[in-house]
Amino acid sequence: MRVAPLTLGFCVCAAALQAQTMRPFSTFRQLHGETRLTARLEYGAGSLRLEPGRPGELYRMNLSYDEERFLPMSDFDASSRVVFLGLKARGEGGVRVVSRHQLRQAALVSISPRVDLNLDLSLGAVDADLELGGLRISELDLKTGASRATIRFSRPNAMRCHRASFSAGAAEVAVLGLANSRCEEIVFEGGVGKVLLDFSGASSTSARVDVKMAVGGITLRLPRAAGVRITMAKFLSSFEPAGLIRRGSGFFSANYNDAERRLEFDLTTSLGDVDVEWVD
């Protein structure tokens, strides 16, 4: 007759212990005259928000994490101006999502808008909201696993960007305001999922765009003022070239020859749909 109360008490205690494994962690560094920064962020599971930070801080990270399976990373090398931030898995074998507590992990990362930034992000099972508008990005490399990610350039990049690279596994990805990134070369490689590449924005920077998608749907949101050329290699894929004229092996917008800004696309798809949307 006393077994049930004891069992109930044990369950309550176990649940309390499990809930206590979520721990807070904070780190930041003041700006001490740095003009450039390489930021490498690794984040395995949970939600992530990245945004421009306070002008007087080089970077800041606030975490709530599962201490049983992850360790926070914060390592700054002053000589090379490189910072490593995020969460790494305890032990060996990489990151595996084995509990809902990991999915409740949350991180807020901010980086100074005053430094020239080389940004390298590696994300796992993550719900990511990345606001990159207003940062001084020279290069961007984003790798995602089974994730949902929204990348925004809500304001123009304060400097010209050489290259932005996006690699996604089984993911739903939206990259918004790519004109504001001011990147001259944009590369997207996807496995399975749904992708939106939105090239709206205030900048007149021309760009070369290379897109490879295995299985899934791609939407290209294009500004009417831009001169667009699309060449495409497809296998079991459909392409709706709305507003484009076929010339030889490529599809061109009517204003391609006269446009101040040009977008040159090379698309390779295996299975899925490619849609074009036009915006003013």
N, C-alpha and C positions, 0 to 999 in steps of 0.2 A: 504493500500500500504506500510505502514511502519512496518507491522507485521513481514514479512520475514527477514529483516535485524536484528530486535531485537531477533528473534528466533535463527538465525545463530550466533549472538553474544553470546547468552546464551549457545549454544552448545559448542562453542569454549572455553568459560570460564570453563564449566563443565569438558570438556576433559582435560584442563590444570590442574584443581584442582585434577582430578583423577590421572594424571601423577605425580603430586607432592607428592602423598602418598608413593612413593618408597623412603626410607630413608637409608643412610649408617650408619653403626655401627661397631666399632672396639674395641677390648679388648685384652690384653695380660698380662702375668706375667713373670717376670724374674725368672730364676732358682736361688733359694737361698739354695742350699744344699740338696734339696729333692732327695731321692733315689727311691721313689715309688709314684704312682698316680693312683687314680680311676677317670676316665673321663666318664661322662654321658652326652651324646649328644642327644637332642630331636629336630627333624626338620620335620615340617609338609608338606611343599610344596616348590617346586623349584628345583634348582640344588645345589649339594653339592660336594665339593672336600675336601678330607682329606689326609694329607701327613705328613711325618716326618718334624719336624721344625728345627729351628736353635738350635744348642746345648746349647746356653746360655739362651734360653727362655723355660719356662715350658710348655706354650701353647699360642696360638694366634688364634683369630677368627675375620674375616672380613665379614660383611654382607651387603647386599642390600635387604631390606624387605618392605613388605606392612604394613605400620604403622596403617592402619585402622583396621586390623584384627589380627595382631600379635605383640608380645612384645619380644625383645631380652632377652636372659637369660645369665648371667655371674655371677656365685656365687662360690667362692673358700673358703673352710674350711681348714685353715692351720693346725688345730690339727689333723684332720682325713685324710688330703691330698686328698680331694674329690673336684672335680670341676664339676659344672653343666653348660653346654653351649647349645646354640641353640635358637630356637624360640618357644614360647608358645602362644596359641590362647588367644585373649582378651575375657573376659567374660567366660561363661560356655558353655558346650555342645561339647567340644572337637574341633578337627580340621576338617573343611570342606573346600573343594576347590570350591569357588563360582565365581572366576574371573580369567582371564588370567594373571592379575598382580601378583597373588600369584605364578603362574608357572614361572614367570620371576624373582622371588627371587633367590638370589645366595649367597652361603656361601663358604668360604675357611677357613678350620680349620687345624692347624698344632700343633703337640705335640712333645715334646723333645724326641730324641732317647736315652737319657741318663738314663731315669727313668724306673723302672719296672712298666708295665702298665696293669691295669684292665680296659678294654674298653667296654662300654655299649652304644649301639646306637639304637634309636627308630625313624624310618623314616616313613613318610606318602606317599603322592604323590610326589615322589622325583626321580630325575635323578641323581644317585650317582656314583661317581668315587672315590674309596677308595684305596689309596696306603699305605699298611701297612708294606711293606718290609723295613727292617732296624730298625723298632721299637722293643722295648723290651716288647713283649706282653706275659703276664702270663695267662690271660683269656680274651675271646672275646665273647660278646653276641650281635648279630645283629638281630633286628626285623624290617621288612619292610611291608608296606601295598601295595597299588596299585603303584608299583614303577618299575624302571629299574635300576639295580645296578650291577656294576662291582667292585669286590674286588680283589686286586692284592697283592701278596707277591713276589715282583720282586727280593728281596734280602732275605737271610736267617734271620729269627728272631734271635736276639742276645741272647735269652735265651730260655729254654724249656718251651713250653706252655702246661698247664694242659688240657684246654678244649676250643673248639670253637663251638659256637652254632649259627645257622642261622635259622630264622623263616620268611617265606614269605607268603603273602596273594596272591593276583592276581598280580604276578610279573614275570619279566624276570631277572634272576640272573645268573651271571657268577663269579665263584670263581677260580682264577688262581694262580698256583704255590703253592698249598697247602703243598707240601713237605717242602717248605721254612718256613711255619708257625711253624713247629716243634711241632705241637699239638698232644698230645697222644690220645685225644678223640675228635671226630668231629661229630656233630649232625646237620642234616638238616631236617626241617619240612616245606613242601610246600602245598599250597592250590591249586591254578590254575596258570599254567604258563609254562615257559620253563627254564630249569636249566642245567647249565654246571658246573661240579665239576672236576677241573683239578688238578691232584695230582703230577704234574711234579715239579722239583726243585732239589736243591743240597743236601738237608738233607737226612740222612739215618734213621730218626726216624720212628719207626713203629707206626701204628695208628689203633684204633677201630672206625669204621664209621657207624653211624645209620642214615638211610635215610627213611623218610616217605613222600609220595607224593600222593595227592588226585587225581587231574586231570591235565595231562600235560606230557611233555616229559623230560626225564632225560638223560643226556649224561655223562658217566664216562670216563674221559681221564686218562689212567693209564700208568705208566712207565713200560717198558718191564722187567727191572731189579728187580722190586718188586715182592714178592710172594703175590698172591691175592687169597682170599677166599670170595665168595659171597653166602650168603643164602638169599632166596627171598620168600616173601609171596605176591601173586599178584591176583587181581580180574579184569577180563576184560582188562588185560595189556599184552603187548608183550615184550619179552626179547630176545635179540640177543646176546648169550654168545660167541662172536667171540674170539678165542684164549683161551678158558677155557674148562676144562674137567669136566664132571659131575661125582661126587663121592657121592653116597647116596643122601642126601638132599641139598648138596652144589655144587658150581662150583669152580674149582681150576685152577690156572695157573700151567703149567708144572714144573716150578721152585719153587713151593711153599715151599717145605720141605727144600731147600738149600739156599733160599734167605736171605740176611742179613737184609733186610727191608721187613716187612709184612704189608699188608693192609687187615683188616678183616671187611667185609661189611655185615650189616643186612639191607635189602631193603624191604619196604612195599609200594606197589602201588595199586591204585584202578582202574584208567582208564588212559591209555597212553602208551608210548613206553619207554623202557630202552635200551640204546645203549652203547656199549663199544668201545672206541678208544684206540689204543696203540701208545705210543710215545717212542722214544729212549732217 
